């Protein structure tokens, strides 16, 4: 008689599958809690201990690690010497294996989990059986995913064998699953050692969705989410309406959120092509959005807007006046949802705002043949960190504005220059090959509004030409990292025009 071995932590669908396997004529063998579940359901099941001749022991740590199990999994049915060895040791073949593993990921996700609890939820026998069955997939059907129970059970119950290709696909899924499982364990234990950049870095992500295409229509793409919850991440957002997110939508939305999280006061961020085109703060989110919109009412068209306060019906009406790809907020009123419902293609997302700014995570970027990994750029500059380097000191109001501009420029592609005034951006120069070019773009966009504004630069001035552009535009205060061998030239130029300038001693390149 053909034999099936079932040993699962997650019991979802196991009874129904076992009934189908029994109907297919398979003898059922099981362990511990799975055995009890199947017996309680009225099924005839043989315990693993009866097969091996050894009882489960050591609190269940030892039960399936036995030649009569692994011989039955690994024997090549078309190799006479294997079958002879099995017969001489009274090893019976196992044809179907259904195993899922101790819930390690769920265990370490619990607040306050101890190392001992985590260790006890590292499965040993389960991965061994899965790998053995998957290795021998020519002869063994292996199931690790409850999503496969129905179709495989139906096929076997109907007396239909699975094809070689189907068994191979199930085996490949097993090795993906065990690789993911081991990667989570390795990551957790490595974190406990305090190692930041281990010699071998294994990352694991779960596919959230297939995308229609990538950055361009001829590119294939999918969205994968982290194996652990990252507060405030797009992977944890809830989409309420609109088309599926595209590759570019996800990139832009992530850029908007990263900038939004710089602010605690009511803030609105508009993003286009990975750069902010308008950022506004205010006493209310309505005021913040109006400032963000007025910052660049042209570029916001077709962009993404992220807000850090609830959106009501009135604000929804203003947002609905534009063509936007996405609107993101922590919540929307029912009336706001009703307004948005009239724009079927508009994607509306809610997201849980992170508590605090410092998220323990890394920025990972692929390059051909490798990965670049670094800390997230979470450095925060405060008023007391600023070094005044000019004769004129900035006023308290100017310092508040400078810090606002500094938070924005951090999220603009380098070379970056940002002009702001009264809590909103008025000019943004992004991604230019030289800094003065970025300054000219920002100044041109700001126009007459630049008079009395402040300027932020993501890196130091190698020459005084950026200060010259600022002075011609009427800028009154500048914030920049400092650190150039020609800082004195920029300082002298600022003094010549009565511009207050402060150094942060921190740069924010964004490539």
TORLO-474115 format. One record per residue: residue in three letters; x, y, z of N, C-alpha, C in turn. Coordinates in steps of 0.02 Angstrom, whole numbers, plus 32768, in hexadecimal, padded with zeros to 4 digits. Layout:
residues N
ALAXYZXYZXYZ
...
//
This chain:
residues 511
UNK802A7FC48000800080008000802C803E8000
UNK801A80707FD7803D80B07FD8803380D2801B
UNK806280FB802D806281188071806A8164806C
UNK804681898097804C81D2809D805F81E480E4
UNK808F821180EA80A58228812B808E82708134
UNK8069827D816A804E82BF8178806682D781BC
UNK8086831281BD809E832F81FB809F837A81F4
UNK806C839B820F806583E38202805C840A8243
UNK807884468243806B847582798029849A826D
UNK802184B3822F7FE384D4821B7FB3849E8202
UNK7F7D849382267F4E845C82177F1A846F81E2
UNK7F2084AB81C57EEE84C181947EE8848E815B
UNK7EAC847481507E9E844981187EBA8403811D
UNK7EDA83F281557EFD83B181587ECC8376815B
UNK7E94837E817E7E64834881837E458339813F
UNK7E32836D811B7E14836380D97E45834180A9
UNK7E85835680AC7EB7833780827EC182EE8095
UNK7EC582E180D67ECF829C80EC7E97826E80D4
UNK7E59828880D37E21825F80BB7E2A824F8071
UNK7E418280804B7E4C827380037E8582427FF8
UNK7EB9824780217EF08218801B7EDA81D1802E
UNK7EB081CD80617E95818C80757E6A8170803D
UNK7E42819B801E7E1881857FE67E42816E7FAB
UNK7E7F81887FA57EAC81747F707ECF81327F80
UNK7EC281177FBB7EE080D77FCE7F2180DC7FF2
UNK7F338116800A7F71811E802E7F6A81108078
UNK7F9A80ED80947F9E80E380DC7FB7812480FA
UNK7F98813B81307FAA817B81507FD7816F818B
UNK800F8193818D803E819281C4804681D981DD
UNK804781E1821F804A8225823A806D8229827C
UNK8075826782958099827382D38070829F8301
UNK807D82998342806682C78376802182E5836D
UNK8020832983697FE1834D83647FBB833E8324
UNK7FDF833382EE7FBE832382AF7F9B82DF82B4
UNK7FBC82AF82D27F9E826D82DC7F5D82738303
UNK7F5E8299833A7F2282A183637EEA82C2833B
UNK7EFB82F583147EC9831882EC7EA782E982BB
UNK7ECE82BF829B7EB3829282687E8A825A8289
UNK7EA1823F82C17E7C820B82E47E3A822782FE
UNK7E3C8264831A7DFF828383327DCC828E82FA
UNK7DE5829382BC7DB9829C82837D9F825A8268
UNK7DB18223828A7D9881E182767DC181BD8243
UNK7DFD81D382367E2881B382047E54817E8225
UNK7E64814B81FF7E92811782167ED9812D8206
UNK7F02813582397F45815182317F768128825A
UNK7FB1811D823E7FE680FB82628018812F827C
UNK802C812882BB805D815782D680A3814982BA
UNK80CB817D82B381108176829C8136814682CA
UNK81288148830B814B811D833A814180D38329
UNK810680C2830E80F9807D82FB8121806982BD
UNK8131809A82948159808D825881A38085826A
UNK81BC80B38294820380B382A48216808182DA
UNK81E48070830581F38045833E8211806B8378
UNK821280AE8373822C80D883A881F6810B83BA
UNK81ED811983FB81BB814A840E81D481918402
UNK81A581BF83FB81B8820683FA81D88215843D
UNK820E823C843D82328249847C824E8290847C
UNK826882A184B6828882E284C08259831B84AD
UNK821D831984C881E9834C84BC81DA83548472
UNK81DB831D844D81CB832084068204833483DA
UNK8240834083F78279835383CE828F831A83A0
UNK828482DD83B7829982A38390825C82778383
UNK824A827183438212824683318216822D82E9
UNK822A825782BA822B82428274827182398259
UNK82A4824A828082EA8243826982FF81FA8272
UNK82EB81D1824182F58189824882FB816B8201
UNK8327813781F8832E811881B682EE80FD8198
UNK82C080E781C2828280CB81A682548102818B
UNK8262813F819E823F8178817F826681918143
UNK82A481A1814D82CB81C0811882DF818E80E1
UNK82E5814E80F382EF811B80C082B281168092
UNK8277811B80B182398119808A822F8156805E
UNK8250818D8071824B81CA8049827F81CD8011
UNK82BB81B5802082F381C17FF3830381877FC3
UNK82E7814D7FCF82F781147FA582E181207F5C
UNK830F81127F2D82FF81167EE782DB80D67ED2
UNK829D80DC7EBE827480A17EB0828D807B7E73
UNK82B2809C7E4882CB807A7E0C831480647E14
UNK832D80667E518371804F7E5F836D800F7E89
UNK837B7FD57E6B83737F947E8F83997F917ED2
UNK83D57FAF7ED483FA7FAB7F1383D87FD17F4A
UNK83B8800A7F3A839380307F6C835880087F86
UNK83357FE97F5882F97FC47F6C830B7F857F93
UNK83447F677F81835B7F2D7FA6836F7F407FED
UNK83927F797FF383A57F90803683677F9F8060
UNK83367FBF804182F87FCE806582D57F8F807C
UNK82D37F5D805082B27F1E806282D67EFB809B
UNK83197EFD8099833F7EDA80CD83367EFA8111
UNK83277F3B8111831D7F5F815182D37F6B8160
UNK82A87F4C8139825F7F52814282497F9C8141
UNK82657FC08110825280068106821D800980CF
UNK81E4802580E081AF802D80AF81B180738090
UNK819E8076805181A280B5802C816C80E78044
UNK817E81268042814E815D805081458183800F
UNK810881887FF880F981A37FB680E081EB7FB6
UNK80C381FF7FED80A982437FF480C0825E8038
UNK80DA829B803880EE82BB807680CA82FE807B
UNK80AA830A80B48087834980C180A483648103
UNK80CB839880FD80ED83B4813880ED84008134
UNK80DD8421816C80F0846881748110847081B8
UNK813184A781C2816484AD81F7814D84D48234
UNK817384CA826A816684F182A68163853B8295
UNK8136856082B5812B85A782A2816285D682BC
UNK819D85CF82A081D585F982B781C8864382AB
UNK81B18654826F81A6869B825F817186BA828C
UNK813B86968299810686B082C5812086B6830C
UNK814B868983208166868B8364819286C8836F
UNK81C086D6834181ED870E834C81CB87518341
UNK818E875083228168878E8319814487A38359
UNK81408777838A811D878683C8814687B783F2
UNK812687EA840F814A8819843A816987F48475
UNK81A88803848481C887E684BE81DD879E84B8
UNK81DE8783847B81F1873D847382388733848C
UNK824386FB84AF828586EC84C982AC86C28496
UNK82EE86C1849F8318869884748306864F847B
UNK82F7863A84B882E585F384C482A685E0849D
UNK8274860D849F82368600847A824385FA842F
UNK826D86268416827D862583CE82A185E483BC
UNK82D285D083E582F8859383D882CA855683D7
UNK829C85538405826F851984098240851583CD
UNK8239854B83A8820F854A836D82378545832C
UNK8275852D8332829C851B82F7828F84D282E7
UNK826F84C582AF825E8481829C829B845E827F
UNK82A5841F829282DD83F7827982C483BE824D
UNK829883968269827F835C82448257836F8207
UNK822F83A5820D820583BA81D5822C83CC8197
UNK825D83FA819C8286840A816182AA83CD8145
UNK82C083A0817182E38365815982B68339812E
UNK8278832F814582498307811D8237832A80DC
UNK822C836B80E0821B839080A38253838D806F
UNK82908398808682C88398805782D38353803A
UNK82CC8320806482D582DC804B82A082CB8016
UNK826282DB8025822C82CD7FF5823482F67FB5
UNK824883367FBC825083607F82828B83497F57
UNK82C083337F7782F983197F5282E482DC7F28
UNK82B882B47F4482A282767F22825E82807F00
UNK825382BB7EE4821182CD7EC981FD82A27E8D
UNK822B827E7E6F821782517E3881E7821B7E51
UNK81ED820C7E9281C481D67EAE819681EC7EE7
UNK81A382277F02817E823E7F3D815B82807F2E
UNK811C82847F3F80F682C37F3A80FB82E67F7D
UNK811283247F7E811D83487FBD80F483887FBE
UNK80D183927FF580A683CD7FFD80BB83F4803B
UNK80CB8434803180DC8460806980AB8499806F
UNK808384A5803C805684DE8039800D84C68039
UNK7FE684D9806B7F9F84C5806D7F7984D9802E
UNK7F91850A80097F6F851E7FCB7F7184E77F97
UNK7F9E84B77F9F7FA384807F6F7F7B84427F84
UNK7F5E84437FC07F3C84077FD97F0283F27FAC
UNK7ED984227F987E9B84107F747EAA83EE7F31
UNK7ED2840F7F097EDC83F47EC67F0283B37EC6
UNK7F3483AE7EF27F59836F7EF67F2D83387F12
UNK7F0883477F487EDB83157F657EA782FC7F35
UNK7E8A832A7F0E7E5783177EDE7E7482E97EA8
UNK7EAF82FA7E917ECF82D27E5C7EDD828B7E75
UNK7EFA82877EB17F0B82457ECB7ECD821C7EDC
UNK7E9A823D7EF87E5C821A7F087E3A81FF7ECA
UNK7E4582217E927E28820A7E527E5381D67E30
UNK7E8A81C37E507EB581907E347EE481AA7DFE
UNK7EED81EC7DFB7F19820A7DC87F5D821B7DE7
UNK7F9182037DC97FD482137DE17FE982597DCC
UNK801182797DF5802C82BA7DE2806482B07DAF
UNK806B82E07D8380A082DC7D5080E382EB7D70
UNK811982DA7D4C815C82E97D64816483347D6D
UNK8148835B7D40814E83A47D44812A83BF7D81
UNK80F183A37D9280CC83BA7DCC80F183A97E0D
UNK810C836D7E118132835B7E4D817183867E53
UNK819083957E1A81CB83C07E1A81BA84067E34
UNK818184217E1E816C84637E34815F84647E7F
UNK8140842F7E988134842B7EE1817584267F07
UNK81A684017EEB81E883FC7F0B820B843F7F0D
UNK820784647ED6822684A67ED4820884D47F09
UNK81C684CF7F1281A484F77F4581BE84E57F8A
UNK81CB84A57F9681E6848F7FD6822984B07FE5
UNK825684AF7FB3829884CC7FC0829585177FC9
UNK826685397FA7825C85807FB48245858A7FFC
UNK8218855E801281FC8564805582318559808A
UNK825985248083828C851680B682C4854A80B4
UNK82D3856580798305859A807582ED85D9809A
UNK82AD85E98090828F862280B38291861680FE
UNK827F85D98113827D85C7815A82C285CF8179
UNK82F585B48158833985B88172835286008172
UNK833F8626813F8355866C813C833A86948177
UNK82FC8686818982DE86AA81C3830486988203
UNK83148659820B833986438246837E86648247
UNK83A08660820E83E3867E820A83E286C88219
UNK83B086EB81FE83AA87338209839E87438252
UNK8371871E82718361872A82B8839E871E82E4
UNK83BF86E682DA83F986D683048433870582F6
UNK843D871882B78473874782A78467878A82C9
UNK842887A082C9841787DF82EC842A87DB8336
UNK842087A0835384308797839A847A879C83A8
UNK84A3878E837584EC8794837E850487DB8378
UNK84D98808835E84ED884D8354851288598313
UNK8517882782E98538882F82A9850D88578279
UNK8528888D825D850188B98231850388A081E9
UNK853F889581D08548887E818C856C883B818C
UNK854788048190856687C28193858987B08151
UNK85B5877F815585D9876A811985AA875180E3
UNK8574873180F78541871A80C984FF873A80DC
UNK84E0875E80AE849F877D80BD8469875A8095
UNK843A873E80B88402871B809883C3874280A6
UNK83A4875B8072836687828079832B87588061
UNK82F3875E808282B88738806E827C8766806B
UNK825687628035821B878B802A81E3875F800E
UNK81A68773801C816B87508003814B87787FCC
UNK813687557F97811787797F6080D387947F75
UNK80CB87D57F70808B87F57F80805E87F57F43
UNK807A88007F08805188007ECC807E88017E8E
UNK806387E57E58808287EF7E17806C88337DFD
UNK809988567DDB808A88977DC0807F88917D74
UNK805688BE7D5A804788BB7D12808788C07CE9
UNK80B588EA7CFE80F688EF7CDF812389177D0E
UNK8162891F7CFA819189427D248194898C7D17
UNK81D089A87D1981D889EF7D0F81BE8A047CCA
UNK81C489D67C9A81AB89DF7C56818389A17C42
UNK815789A87C11812A89707C00814E89317BE9
UNK818B89367BCF81AE88FA7BB881D388D57BF0
UNK81CE88EE7C2E81F088CF7C6681BF88AB7C94
UNK81D0886C7CA581A788467CD481B6885C7D1B
UNK818588567D488190886E7D8D8160884D7DBE
UNK8174884D7DFD814A88367E34815E885F7E71
UNK813188627EA2813D88867EE1814388527F18
UNK817B88547F3B818788277F74818A884F7FB4
UNK816D88347FE8816D88568028819D88348058
UNK81B5885A808981E5884180B981C8880780E0
UNK81F587DC80F981DF87A3812181C987B88167
UNK81D287F7817881BA880F81B88197885281AE
UNK816E886381DD814888A181D7817588DD81E2
UNK8173890C81B38199894A81B98166898281C2
UNK816589A381FC813289D7820981318A0C81D3
UNK80F58A1B81BB80EE8A50818A81018A3E8144
UNK810E89FE8137812389EB80F480E789E480C5
UNK80F489EE808580BF89E8805480A589A18051
UNK80CF8970806280BA892A80618081891D8093
UNK807C894880C68046893F80F7800A896C80EB
UNK8008898F80B37FD189BC80A47F938995808F
UNK7F5989B480977F1A8997807F7F0089C18045
UNK7EF589A1800C7EDB89C57FD27E8F89BE7FD1
UNK7E6D89F77FCD7E2489F77FD27E0289FB7F8E
UNK7E248A157F5D7E068A1B7F1B7E3C8A287EE8
UNK7E298A257EA87E578A377E737E7989FB7E54
UNK7E9F8A087E1F7EC489D47DFD7EFB89B87E2A
UNK7F16897F7E167F4F89637E3A7F8A89937E36
UNK7FB189947E6B7FED89BD7E6C801E89A57E37
UNK803E89D47E15807189C47DE480B689C87E05
UNK80E789B17DE0812D89B57DF7813F89FD7E09
UNK81308A2C7DDC81418A727DE881168A907E20
UNK80D78A7B7E2580AD8A917E5D80CD8A817EA0
UNK80E68A447EA581038A2C7EE481428A547EF5
UNK816B8A607EC381A88A887ECF81978ACF7EE6
UNK81698AEE7EC281568B327ED381348B377F17
UNK81088B077F2480E48B077F6481158AFE7F9E
UNK81458AD37F9481778AC97FC9819F8B097FD5
UNK81B18B2B7F9F81D68B6A7FA581AD8B9E7FCB
UNK816B8BA07FBC81408BD07FDE813C8BC18029
UNK81368B81803A81308B6E808081708B7C80A7
UNK81A98B6D808881E98B7A80AA81F08BC480BC
UNK81DC8BEF808F81DF8C37809D81A98C4B80D0
UNK816E8C3080C981378C4180F8814A8C328140
UNK816F8BFC814B81808BE7818F81B48C1381B0
UNK81CE8C44818B81FC8C7581AA81D68CA581D7
UNK81948CAA81CE816D8CDF81EF813B8CC38220
UNK81318CE7825780FE8CD6828880C18D038281
UNK80CA8D42826D80928D6F8265806B8D5C8225
UNK802D8D74821E80078D6581E1802F8D7581A2
UNK80368D43817780628D4A813C80438D278100
UNK804F8D4480C6803B8D25808780788D248059
UNK80818CEB803880BA8CE2800B80A08CCC7FC8
UNK80B48CEF7F9380A48CDB7F4F80E58CC57F2D
UNK80E38C8B7F0D811F8C6E7EEE81118C5E7EA5
UNK81438C6A7E7C81408C5A7E3581848C3F7E20
UNK81868C047E0481C58BE67DED81FA8BE57E23
UNK81E78BCF7E5E82158BC27E96822F8C027EB7
UNK82188C3C7EA1822D8C7B7EC081EF8CA07EDA
UNK81F58CC27F1381BD8CEC7F2881B38D267EF9
UNK81768D347EE781688D707EC081448DA47EEA
UNK812D8D917F25810E8DC07F5281098DA37F98
UNK811F8DC97FC9811A8DB4800F81008DEF8037
UNK80CE8DE2806080B28E17808980A18E0080CE
UNK80AB8E2C80FF80958E1F814480648E568157
UNK803D8E49818B800C8E7B81A07FED8E6A81E2
UNK7FBF8E9381F87F9C8E8682377F6B8E4C822E
UNK7F538E4381F17F258E0C81E17F3F8DEA81A2
UNK7F288DAD81967F3E8D8A815B7F228DAB811C
UNK7EE88DCB81227ECC8DF080E97EFB8E2980D5
UNK7F148E4E81087F428E8480F97F838E6980DC
UNK7F9B8E3180F87FD88E1280DF7FD18DFE8096
UNK7F988DE080847F8F8DCB803F7F8C8E088010
UNK7F6A8E3C80257F658E777FFB7FAA8E947FEC
UNK7FD68E93801E801A8EAC801480418E7E7FE5
UNK80388E3D7FEE805B8E0E7FC280448E167F7A
UNK80038E1F7F717FE78E297F2E80028E697F0E
UNK80018E9E7F3480188EDF7F1980638EDF7F0B
UNK80888EB17F2A80D08EAE7F1E80DF8E9F7ED6
UNK80B78E767EB680C18E667E6F80818E477E55
UNK80528E727E4280108E5B7E2D80118E3A7DE9
UNK804A8E3D7DC680508E1C7D85806B8DD57D8E
UNK80A28DCE7DB280C28D8C7DB880998D5B7DE1
UNK806E8D737E0D80478D467E3680168D1C7E0B
UNK80088D347DCF7FDA8D107DA27FF78CCB7D93
UNK7FD18C977DA07FE88C537D9580178C3A7DCA
UNK801B8C5D7E02804A8C4A7E3780288C227E6F
UNK804B8C1F7EA680348BFA7EE180338C2B7F1B
UNK7FFF8C297F437FF98C547F7E7FF48C297FBC
UNK801F8C367FEC801E8C13802C80138C468064
UNK7FE88C3680937FD78C6480CA7FDA8C3D810B
UNK7FEA8C6081417FF28C3E81827FB98C4C81B3
UNK7F808C6281997F448C6A81C27F088C4F819B
UNK7ED18C4581BE7E958C2B819D7E7C8C5C8168
UNK7E638C4081317E478C6780FA7DFB8C688100
UNK7DDE8CA481017D968CAA81067D788CB880C1
UNK7D378CC280C07D138CCB80817D2B8D09805B
UNK7D388D4080807D4C8D7E805F7D908D75803D
UNK7DC18D5980627E038D4F80457E008D1C800C
UNK7DD78CE980147DCF8CB77FDF7DB68CD87F9F
UNK7D898D097FA77D6F8D2D7F6D7DA68D527F49
UNK7DD48D717F6F7E0B8D967F4F7E3A8D667F2C
UNK7E498D2E7F4C7E758CFD7F2D7E568CDF7EEE
UNK7E158CD67EF07DF28CB87EB77DEE8CE77E7B
UNK7DFC8D277E867DFB8D567E4E7E358D4A7E1E
UNK7E698D287E377EA58D1C7E0F7EA78CD57DF5
UNK7ED08CCA7DC17EE08C867DAF7F1C8C717DD9
UNK7F118C437E077F458C287E317F488BDD7E29
UNK7F828BC17E307F898B797E2D7F748B587E6F
UNK7F8B8B757EA67F7F8B577EE87F758B8E7F1C
UNK7F498B817F4C7F448BA97F887F4E8B797FC4
UNK7F7B8B8C7FF07F8C8B63802B7F818B8C806A
UNK7F618B6F809B7F588B9080DC7F4D8B5B8111
UNK7F538B6C81517F478B3B81857EFD8B27818A
UNK7ED08B5381747E898B4281757E628B74814A
UNK7E268B6081377DF88B8981107DB38B838130
UNK7D8D8BB9812F7D488BB581477D1E8B908113
UNK7CE58B7681287CB88B5480F97CA48B8280C0
UNK7C998BC280D17C868BF2809D7CBF8BFC806B
UNK7CFD8BFA80837D368C0180557D388BC68025
UNK7D2C8B8A803E7D2B8B4F80137CF58B567FDD
UNK7CBD8B737FF07C868B7D7FC07C9B8BAD7F89
UNK7CC08BE17F9B7CD98C107F687D098BEC7F38
UNK7D378BC67F547D6A8BA47F2B7D4B8B6E7EFF
UNK7D148B517F157CF58B1A7EEF7CE18B2F7EA9
UNK7CD88B707E9F7CC68B897E5C7D028B877E2C
UNK7D3E8B7F7E487D7A8B7B7E1E7D968B347E24
UNK7D7C8B087DFA7D888AC07E027DD28AAD7DFB
UNK7DF78AD27DD37E3D8ABF7DC87E6C8AD97DFE
UNK7E548B077E287E7E8B237E5D7E8A8AEE7E92
UNK7EC98AE37EA17EDB8AB37ED57ED98AD87F18
UNK7EB38ABD7F487EAD8ADB7F8A7EC78AA97FBD
UNK7EFA8ABD7FE37F1B8A9080117F1C8AAC8057
UNK7F108A8180887F1C8A9480CE7F5B8A7180E7
UNK7F7F8A9281127FBD8A76812C7FC48A898175
UNK7FDD8A5A819C7FE88A6881E3802A8A8C81EB
UNK80268AC9820580638AF1820C80918AD18240
UNK80D28AD2823481018AB5826481048ADF82A3
UNK81118ABE82DA811A8AE1831A81648AF18322
UNK81758B30831E81BB8B43832081D98B4182DB
UNK82138B6082D482328B67829282678B328284
UNK82888B1A82B782BF8AEB82AC82A68AA482A4
UNK82A98A8B826782948A48825782D28A1D824E
UNK82D589E58270830F89B9826A830A89928229
UNK832B89AB81F78327898B81B6836289A2818C
UNK836989848151839F89958124838289AA80E1
UNK83A989D380BE839A89E4807983C289B5804D
UNK83A08992802083C189617FF483B689767FAC
UNK83EB89787F8583E6898A7F3F840C89577F15
UNK83EC893F7EE1840C890E7EB7843989307E83
UNK847389127E78849E89267E4184AE88E57E1B
UNK84C588EC7DDF84D288B07DB8850588847DDD
UNK84EE88497DEF851B88197E10852088207E5B
UNK84F8884C7E7984FE88547EC284CA88817EE0
UNK84D3888F7F2084A688BB7F4684D088EE7F6C
UNK84B5892A7F7184D0895C7F9F84A1895F7FDA
UNK84BC895B80168494895C805384AF89928081
UNK848289BB809C849789EF80CA845F89FD80FC
UNK84718A1F8131843E8A378160840E8A66813C
UNK83D18A6A815483A48A9E813D83C08AE28152
UNK83B58B14812983CC8B58813B83988B778169
UNK83A28B6D81A983728B8681DA838F8BBD8207
UNK83C68BD981F183E68C0E821A83B98C4B821D
UNK83AE8C64825883848C9F826283AE8CD9827C
UNK83A88D11825B83CB8D4E8271839A8D7A8298
UNK83B08D9082D283878DBC82FB83A78E0282FF
UNK83818E31831983998E76831A83DC8E7C833E
UNK83E58E57837484228E5C839B845F8E3E8377
UNK84528E18834184898DFB831A84A68E2B82E6
UNK84828E6082D984968E8D82A384D18EBA82B7
UNK85008EC1828985388EEF8293852E8F2C8268
UNK85278F65828785208FA4826285668FBA824C
UNK856F8FC3820A85B28FD381F085B6901981D1
UNK857E903D81D0857D907F81B2857790B581E8
UNK858290F381D2857C912B820285359131821B
UNK8505912781EF84BF912C820484A690E8821C
UNK848990E78257846B90AA8271842390A58257
UNK840C906A824883C7906382338398906F826E
UNK835E908B825F832B90958293830E905182A6
UNK82E9905082DD82C8901282F282998FF882BC
UNK82759028829D824790148267826E8FF6822C
UNK82A79014821C82CF8FFA81E582EC8FB581F6
UNK82FE8FAA823483188F68824882E28F33823F
UNK82A58F428253826E8F12824982658F0381FE
UNK826A8F3681D682628F2D818D829D8F068171
UNK82D98F14818883148EF08171830F8EA68181
UNK82F88E9681BC82F18E4F81CF82BC8E2C81A5
UNK82878E51819482548E35816782728E268123
UNK82988E56810882B78E4D80C782E98E1480C8
UNK830D8E0D8100833E8DD78106831E8D928104
UNK82E48D8C812382C18D4B812182AB8D3A80DB
UNK82998D6D80B482828D60807082BC8D4E8042
UNK82F28D758046832A8D6B801783498D268020
UNK83448D0B805B835D8CC78068833E8C94803A
UNK83028CA1802282DC8C707FFA82D88C837FB0
UNK83028CB27F9C83058CC77F5683448CA97F37
UNK833F8C917EFA83798C737ED983B28CA57ED2
UNK83EE8C8D7EE084298CB87EDB843C8CC37E91
UNK845B8CFC7E8284648D377EAD84218D587EB9
UNK84168D6D7EF783D48D867F0A83D88DCB7F2A
UNK83AB8DF67F1683A18E387F3683568E427F40
UNK83448E587F7C82FE8E647F8C82F68EAA7FA8
UNK82C58ECF7F8E82B28F107FA9826F8F087FCB
UNK82698F23800882298F20802B82188F63804A
UNK81D88F6A805981C08FA98077817F8F9B809A
UNK817B8FAF80D9813D8FAA810081228F628101
UNK814F8F32810B813A8EED811481258EC980D5
UNK813F8EDF809B81328EBA805E816B8EC3802D
UNK81738E93800181A58E997FCD818D8ECA7F98
UNK81BD8EF07F7D81AB8F1E7F4681D78F127F09
UNK820D8EEC7F1282398EDC7EDA82648EA07EEA
UNK82668E707EBD828D8E337EC882B78E257E89
UNK82F88E217E9383268E0D7E5D83428DC87E6E
UNK83328D967E4483428D517E55836D8D2F7E20
UNK839B8D047E3783BE8CD67E0C83EA8CF67DD7
UNK84068D307DE684308D527DB584798D3E7DBC
UNK849D8D457D8584E48D317D8585108D637DA8
UNK84F88DA27DB0851D8DD27DD884ED8DF87E05
UNK85068E0E7E3D84DB8E2A7E7184BE8E6E7E5D
UNK84E58E967E3A84CB8ED77E2684928ECF7DF5
UNK84958E9A7DCC845E8E8C7D9E841E8E7D7DC4
UNK84248E567DFA83EA8E477E2383CF8E877E44
UNK83FD8EB37E5983E88EF27E7983C38F1E7E48
UNK83DA8F207E0A83B98F4A7DD783728F307DC9
UNK836B8EED7DC683298ED07DBA82F98EE17DF3
UNK83118EDA7E3182E78EE87E6B82D48F327E6D
UNK83058F5E7E5E82F88FA67E6082C78FBA7E29
UNK82CF8F9D7DEE82A18FAD7DB7825A8F987DC8
UNK82548F5D7DE682128F467DF981F28F737E2E
UNK821B8F897E5D82008FB37E9381ED8FF87E7B
UNK821390137E4B820490557E318207908A7E66
UNK81D590B57E6781D390ED7E9781CB90D57EDF
UNK81B090987EE781A7907E7F2B81E990717F4E
UNK8220906E7F28826190607F46827890987F74
UNK825E90D37F6C8271910B7F96825D90FD7FDF
UNK828E90F9800B828190EB8052827E90A18062
UNK828B907680308288902E803B82CA90148057
UNK82CB8FD3806783088FB2807D831B8F7D804A
UNK835A8F6C804983748F3A801983978F02803F
UNK838A8EC4802A83AC8E89804783D08E658010
UNK840C8E4F801F84358E277FF084478DE58012
UNK84418DAE7FEB844F8D6D800984998D618015
UNK84C58D887FF5850D8D807FFF852E8DC57FFC
UNK856E8DC8800C85908E09801385988E2C7FCF
UNK85AA8E6C7FD385B68E947F9786018E937F87
UNK86148E767F4F865B8E787F3D86728EBC7F25
UNK86408EE67F12864E8F2A7EFA86178F587F14
UNK86238F997F1285F08FC87F2C85B78FD67EFB
UNK85B78FB37EC185858FC47E8E853E8FB57EA3
UNK85348F837ECD84F08F747EE484D78FAC7F11
UNK85038FC77F3A84F090007F6584E0903C7F3A
UNK850590457F0384F7907C7ED684B190777EB8
UNK849D903A7EA4845990307E898426903E7EBF
UNK843390277EFD840590337F3483FD907E7F41
UNK843490A27F40843290EA7F4E840A910F7F18
UNK841490FD7ED983EF911E7EA383A491117EA9
UNK839290D97EC7834B90C67ECD832B90E47F0A
UNK835391007F378337911F7F74833590F07FAF
UNK835890B77FAC835B90887FE5837C90AA8021
UNK8360909E805C837990BF809883A1909280C6
UNK839A904F80BD83BE902180EA83CB8FE080C4
UNK84048FC080D584198F8380B3842D8F4F80E7
UNK841B8F1080D984318ED8810284558EA780D4
UNK84908E9380E884B88E6480C084E88E4080EE
UNK85058E0780D785308DE0810385708E038117
UNK858E8E2B80E985D18E4480F586048E0D80EC
UNK86438E1F80EE86788DED80E886A18DF280AA
UNK86938E23807E86BB8E2E804286FB8E538055
UNK87318E45802E876F8E6A803A87678EB48028
UNK872F8EC3800587228F097FF186E58F268015
UNK86D78F0B8051869F8F25807886A48F708082
UNK86E18F88808C86EA8FD0809B86D18FFC8063
UNK86D58FE2802486BE900A7FEC867290117FEE
UNK864F8FDA7FFD86068FDD800185EF9007803C
UNK8614900280748603902A80AF860C907480A0
UNK86429085807E864E90CB806C861890E5803E
UNK860290BC800E85CE90D17FE0858C90DB8005
UNK857D90AF8035854090B7805D854490F78086
UNK857D910580A58585914180CD857D917F80A2
UNK8595917C8065859191B68038854991C9802A
UNK851B9198802C84D591A5801D84A891A3805A
UNK84C6919D8095849F919D80D38476915D80DC
UNK848C912780BE846990E780C4848390C28101
UNK845690A88129846A907D8161847690378146
UNK84AC9018815C84BA8FD3814584CE8FA88180
UNK84B38F6A818184C48F3A81B684DD8EFA8196
UNK850A8ED981BB85248E9881A785058E6281D3
UNK84F58E2A81B484DA8DF081DA85108DBC81E9
UNK85478DBD81C2857D8D8C81C785658D4681B5
UNK852D8D42819285128D02817B84F98D0D8134
UNK85098CDF810784EF8CE580C484BA8CAF80B8
UNK84938CB98084845D8C898074845C8C798029
UNK84918C5C801084908C467FCA84588C137FC1
UNK84368C187F8984018BE77F7784078BD97F2C
UNK84238B9F7F1C842F8B8E7ED783F88B607EBC
//
